[in-house]
Amino acid sequence: MIFLYKRRGFFLILFILCCGGRLSAQKIAEPDSLPGEKGKKEYLEMRGVVKSARTTAKGSEYPLDSAIIRIYSDTTKPALLTVFTEKKGKCEFRLPFNKRFFIKISKKGFVTKIVEVNTKIPPAKKGIYIFPFSVDLFKEVYEVDFSILKRPIAKVAFSINNSQFDYDYVYTDRVNAQLKGVYSDYFLLEDALDTTKTEVIVPQDSKKKTDSKKKKK
């Protein structure tokens, strides 16, 4: 049996399988872990979906295949772990407790975004936590100022009041307010580019032939 606990985009999941009166962990495919952390029984599992910020003609976002997710520690520069999204833009990886990480999401032709995750947790609260998240990436448009994205777009940490990992909503709301202008400029320029690409140019010779046919009529 699977028990889910959800609150504001967060799932705490417990796998319990009854076998002859014993409780054991249900066997599932194990996501990527940091070096030396594989097989640990206590962790924060990040389950992400990466999409393009540009909507399709049908009005829905499309997932980004082979987007790169690099996990950095706040004390080291080299990436501790690198994973890639699959065809549906999904990725999974596990983080150990009591550390701070910077998750950089990138893809060629798109602007990188960063999510900060602090896994510090009281000893009595340790267990298995799953945090789903979604990130949309802007296509590179040189006329748009994306400098705000050099800082984390969101911060995640353990909430003592809710006994779960959650977003820092004060920080996130402040960033979202600043991003409104970026989104506005981005979509205006994208629409302008699409209009330029789809504009039909009629050769002068063809135009003269059309005009002459109209006169004959």
C-alpha positions as a LaTeX table, in Angstrom:
\begin{tabular}{lrrr}
\hline
Residue & $x$ (\AA) & $y$ (\AA) & $z$ (\AA) \\
\hline
Met1 & 0.00 & 0.00 & 0.00 \\
Ile2 & 1.15 & 3.52 & $-0.77$ \\
Phe3 & 0.34 & 6.43 & 1.51 \\
Leu4 & 0.61 & 9.95 & 0.15 \\
Tyr5 & 0.66 & 13.15 & 2.11 \\
Lys6 & 0.26 & 16.29 & 0.02 \\
Arg7 & 0.38 & 19.94 & 0.95 \\
Arg8 & 1.04 & 22.88 & $-1.39$ \\
Gly9 & 2.83 & 20.91 & $-4.06$ \\
Phe10 & 4.67 & 18.53 & $-1.70$ \\
Phe11 & 4.30 & 14.80 & $-1.28$ \\
Leu12 & 5.52 & 12.76 & 1.68 \\
Ile13 & 5.33 & 9.18 & 0.56 \\
Leu14 & 5.54 & 6.01 & 2.62 \\
Phe15 & 5.78 & 2.60 & 0.98 \\
Ile16 & 4.43 & $-0.18$ & 3.21 \\
Leu17 & 4.15 & $-3.77$ & 2.03 \\
Cys18 & 2.65 & $-6.39$ & 4.31 \\
Cys19 & 4.49 & $-9.72$ & 4.05 \\
Gly20 & 3.83 & $-12.37$ & 6.66 \\
Gly21 & 3.18 & $-9.82$ & 9.38 \\
Arg22 & 6.33 & $-7.81$ & 8.57 \\
Leu23 & 6.60 & $-4.31$ & 7.16 \\
Ser24 & 9.14 & $-3.88$ & 4.39 \\
Ala25 & 9.96 & $-1.21$ & 1.82 \\
Gln26 & 8.34 & $-1.64$ & $-1.58$ \\
Lys27 & 11.00 & $-2.14$ & $-4.24$ \\
Ile28 & 11.09 & 0.62 & $-6.87$ \\
Ala29 & 13.63 & 1.83 & $-9.44$ \\
Glu30 & 16.16 & 3.95 & $-7.59$ \\
Pro31 & 16.80 & 7.48 & $-8.93$ \\
Asp32 & 20.28 & 8.99 & $-9.20$ \\
Ser33 & 22.03 & 9.83 & $-5.94$ \\
Leu34 & 25.10 & 11.85 & $-5.04$ \\
Pro35 & 28.41 & 9.94 & $-4.81$ \\
Gly36 & 28.50 & 7.90 & $-1.60$ \\
Glu37 & 24.77 & 8.34 & $-0.92$ \\
Lys38 & 23.31 & 5.47 & $-2.94$ \\
Gly39 & 21.33 & 3.00 & $-0.86$ \\
Lys40 & 20.66 & 5.42 & 2.01 \\
Lys41 & 17.27 & 5.00 & 3.69 \\
Glu42 & 16.74 & 8.68 & 4.54 \\
Tyr43 & 16.75 & 11.36 & 1.83 \\
Leu44 & 14.89 & 14.06 & $-0.05$ \\
Glu45 & 13.87 & 12.89 & $-3.50$ \\
Met46 & 13.40 & 15.66 & $-6.08$ \\
Arg47 & 11.01 & 14.85 & $-8.92$ \\
Gly48 & 11.11 & 17.49 & $-11.61$ \\
Val49 & 9.53 & 18.35 & $-14.94$ \\
Val50 & 11.32 & 20.77 & $-17.27$ \\
Lys51 & 9.32 & 22.55 & $-19.97$ \\
Ser52 & 9.72 & 25.33 & $-22.49$ \\
Ala53 & 8.24 & 28.64 & $-21.39$ \\
Arg54 & 7.00 & 29.14 & $-24.94$ \\
Thr55 & 3.52 & 27.65 & $-25.46$ \\
Thr56 & 2.59 & 25.73 & $-28.59$ \\
Ala57 & $-0.14$ & 26.63 & $-31.06$ \\
Lys58 & $-2.59$ & 24.59 & $-28.97$ \\
Gly59 & $-1.77$ & 26.67 & $-25.92$ \\
Ser60 & 0.10 & 24.02 & $-23.91$ \\
Glu61 & 3.71 & 23.94 & $-22.79$ \\
Tyr62 & 5.96 & 21.27 & $-24.24$ \\
Pro63 & 8.50 & 19.20 & $-22.27$ \\
Leu64 & 12.21 & 19.57 & $-22.88$ \\
Asp65 & 14.06 & 16.34 & $-23.63$ \\
Ser66 & 17.74 & 16.06 & $-22.59$ \\
Ala67 & 17.71 & 19.19 & $-20.44$ \\
Ile68 & 20.70 & 19.13 & $-18.07$ \\
Ile69 & 20.25 & 19.22 & $-14.29$ \\
Arg70 & 23.45 & 19.89 & $-12.38$ \\
Ile71 & 23.57 & 19.69 & $-8.58$ \\
Tyr72 & 26.11 & 21.88 & $-6.79$ \\
Ser73 & 27.03 & 22.22 & $-3.13$ \\
Asp74 & 27.34 & 25.72 & $-1.65$ \\
Thr75 & 30.97 & 24.94 & $-0.77$ \\
Thr76 & 32.20 & 23.50 & $-4.07$ \\
Lys77 & 32.22 & 24.68 & $-7.68$ \\
Pro78 & 32.27 & 21.39 & $-9.64$ \\
Ala79 & 28.89 & 19.70 & $-10.05$ \\
Leu80 & 28.30 & 16.88 & $-7.57$ \\
Leu81 & 25.84 & 15.16 & $-9.88$ \\
Thr82 & 24.53 & 15.62 & $-13.42$ \\
Val83 & 21.28 & 14.11 & $-14.69$ \\
Phe84 & 19.25 & 14.54 & $-17.88$ \\
Thr85 & 15.54 & 14.79 & $-18.51$ \\
Glu86 & 13.82 & 12.09 & $-20.54$ \\
Lys87 & 11.41 & 12.59 & $-23.46$ \\
Lys88 & 8.62 & 13.86 & $-21.22$ \\
Gly89 & 10.96 & 16.34 & $-19.53$ \\
Lys90 & 11.03 & 14.37 & $-16.28$ \\
Cys91 & 13.99 & 13.81 & $-13.95$ \\
Glu92 & 14.54 & 12.33 & $-10.49$ \\
Phe93 & 17.42 & 12.53 & $-8.04$ \\
Arg94 & 18.00 & 12.17 & $-4.30$ \\
Leu95 & 19.66 & 14.61 & $-1.92$ \\
Pro96 & 21.14 & 13.84 & 1.51 \\
Phe97 & 20.01 & 15.77 & 4.58 \\
Asn98 & 21.62 & 18.71 & 6.36 \\
Lys99 & 23.23 & 20.27 & 3.31 \\
Arg100 & 22.50 & 23.12 & 0.92 \\
Phe101 & 22.36 & 22.61 & $-2.83$ \\
Phe102 & 21.98 & 24.71 & $-5.94$ \\
Ile103 & 20.09 & 22.96 & $-8.75$ \\
Lys104 & 20.94 & 24.42 & $-12.17$ \\
Ile105 & 18.55 & 23.54 & $-15.00$ \\
Ser106 & 19.81 & 24.26 & $-18.52$ \\
Lys107 & 19.54 & 23.33 & $-22.19$ \\
Lys108 & 21.27 & 24.65 & $-25.30$ \\
Gly109 & 19.33 & 27.59 & $-26.72$ \\
Phe110 & 17.56 & 28.26 & $-23.39$ \\
Val111 & 18.28 & 30.44 & $-20.36$ \\
Thr112 & 19.48 & 28.58 & $-17.24$ \\
Lys113 & 17.39 & 28.67 & $-14.07$ \\
Ile114 & 18.51 & 27.90 & $-10.51$ \\
Val115 & 16.65 & 26.41 & $-7.54$ \\
Glu116 & 18.17 & 26.47 & $-4.05$ \\
Val117 & 17.43 & 23.50 & $-1.77$ \\
Asn118 & 18.32 & 23.40 & 1.93 \\
Thr119 & 17.93 & 19.86 & 3.29 \\
Lys120 & 18.60 & 20.72 & 6.93 \\
Ile121 & 16.11 & 18.76 & 9.05 \\
Pro122 & 15.61 & 17.91 & 12.77 \\
Pro123 & 16.96 & 14.40 & 13.56 \\
Ala124 & 13.56 & 13.20 & 14.74 \\
Lys125 & 11.98 & 14.18 & 11.42 \\
Lys126 & 14.32 & 12.25 & 9.14 \\
Gly127 & 12.76 & 9.79 & 6.71 \\
Ile128 & 11.82 & 9.69 & 3.03 \\
Tyr129 & 10.52 & 12.91 & 1.52 \\
Ile130 & 9.50 & 13.54 & $-2.08$ \\
Phe131 & 9.31 & 17.04 & $-3.50$ \\
Pro132 & 7.79 & 17.50 & $-6.99$ \\
Phe133 & 8.74 & 20.65 & $-8.88$ \\
Ser134 & 8.28 & 22.14 & $-12.33$ \\
Val135 & 10.57 & 24.58 & $-14.15$ \\
Asp136 & 9.93 & 26.36 & $-17.44$ \\
Leu137 & 12.91 & 27.64 & $-19.42$ \\
Phe138 & 12.97 & 30.73 & $-21.63$ \\
Lys139 & 14.39 & 30.51 & $-25.12$ \\
Glu140 & 17.43 & 32.76 & $-25.51$ \\
Val141 & 16.25 & 36.16 & $-26.73$ \\
Tyr142 & 19.09 & 38.67 & $-26.62$ \\
Glu143 & 16.79 & 41.69 & $-26.40$ \\
Val144 & 15.40 & 40.49 & $-23.04$ \\
Asp145 & 17.23 & 41.15 & $-19.76$ \\
Phe146 & 17.47 & 37.78 & $-17.99$ \\
Ser147 & 19.95 & 38.93 & $-15.32$ \\
Ile148 & 17.44 & 38.18 & $-12.53$ \\
Leu149 & 17.81 & 34.48 & $-13.37$ \\
Lys150 & 21.41 & 34.51 & $-12.17$ \\
Arg151 & 19.86 & 34.18 & $-8.70$ \\
Pro152 & 17.65 & 31.25 & $-7.57$ \\
Ile153 & 14.07 & 31.53 & $-8.80$ \\
Ala154 & 12.90 & 29.54 & $-5.76$ \\
Lys155 & 14.12 & 28.29 & $-2.39$ \\
Val156 & 13.09 & 25.01 & $-0.78$ \\
Ala157 & 13.60 & 24.12 & 2.89 \\
Phe158 & 12.08 & 22.03 & 5.67 \\
Ser159 & 9.13 & 23.72 & 7.37 \\
Ile160 & 9.00 & 23.05 & 11.11 \\
Asn161 & 5.36 & 24.15 & 11.30 \\
Asn162 & 4.22 & 21.83 & 8.51 \\
Ser163 & 6.74 & 19.02 & 9.12 \\
Gln164 & 7.59 & 18.86 & 5.42 \\
Phe165 & 9.74 & 20.41 & 2.73 \\
Asp166 & 8.16 & 23.45 & 1.15 \\
Tyr167 & 8.88 & 26.59 & $-0.83$ \\
Asp168 & 9.93 & 29.84 & 0.80 \\
Tyr169 & 6.80 & 31.63 & $-0.43$ \\
Val170 & 7.94 & 35.10 & 0.63 \\
Tyr171 & 11.07 & 34.75 & $-1.49$ \\
Thr172 & 9.20 & 33.09 & $-4.38$ \\
Asp173 & 6.51 & 35.79 & $-4.49$ \\
Arg174 & 9.19 & 38.49 & $-4.58$ \\
Val175 & 10.98 & 36.80 & $-7.48$ \\
Asn176 & 7.73 & 36.20 & $-9.37$ \\
Ala177 & 6.86 & 39.90 & $-9.08$ \\
Gln178 & 10.21 & 40.75 & $-10.66$ \\
Leu179 & 9.74 & 38.11 & $-13.36$ \\
Lys180 & 6.45 & 39.57 & $-14.60$ \\
Gly181 & 8.29 & 42.18 & $-16.65$ \\
Val182 & 10.63 & 39.55 & $-18.05$ \\
Tyr183 & 7.72 & 37.36 & $-19.16$ \\
Ser184 & 5.99 & 40.35 & $-20.74$ \\
Asp185 & 9.06 & 41.37 & $-22.76$ \\
Tyr186 & 9.81 & 37.77 & $-23.69$ \\
Phe187 & 6.39 & 36.95 & $-25.12$ \\
Leu188 & 6.13 & 40.26 & $-26.98$ \\
Leu189 & 9.44 & 39.59 & $-28.70$ \\
Glu190 & 8.58 & 35.94 & $-29.37$ \\
Asp191 & 5.30 & 37.01 & $-31.00$ \\
Ala192 & 7.17 & 39.58 & $-33.08$ \\
Leu193 & 9.65 & 36.94 & $-34.21$ \\
Asp194 & 6.87 & 34.53 & $-35.14$ \\
Thr195 & 5.13 & 37.24 & $-37.17$ \\
Thr196 & 8.36 & 37.99 & $-39.03$ \\
Lys197 & 8.93 & 34.32 & $-39.79$ \\
Thr198 & 5.40 & 33.75 & $-41.12$ \\
Glu199 & 5.14 & 36.92 & $-43.19$ \\
Val200 & 4.45 & 36.10 & $-46.85$ \\
Ile201 & 6.40 & 38.18 & $-49.37$ \\
Val202 & 4.84 & 38.33 & $-52.84$ \\
Pro203 & 7.36 & 38.88 & $-55.70$ \\
Gln204 & 6.75 & 42.00 & $-57.76$ \\
Asp205 & 6.29 & 40.00 & $-60.98$ \\
Ser206 & 3.57 & 37.87 & $-59.40$ \\
Lys207 & 1.85 & 40.99 & $-58.10$ \\
Lys208 & 1.80 & 42.57 & $-61.57$ \\
Lys209 & 0.27 & 39.42 & $-63.09$ \\
Thr210 & $-2.41$ & 39.38 & $-60.38$ \\
Asp211 & $-3.23$ & 43.05 & $-60.97$ \\
Ser212 & $-3.47$ & 42.52 & $-64.76$ \\
Lys213 & $-5.87$ & 39.60 & $-64.27$ \\
Lys214 & $-8.10$ & 41.77 & $-62.09$ \\
Lys215 & $-8.20$ & 44.50 & $-64.79$ \\
Lys216 & $-9.25$ & 41.98 & $-67.50$ \\
Lys217 & $-12.15$ & 40.90 & $-65.32$ \\
\hline
\end{tabular}
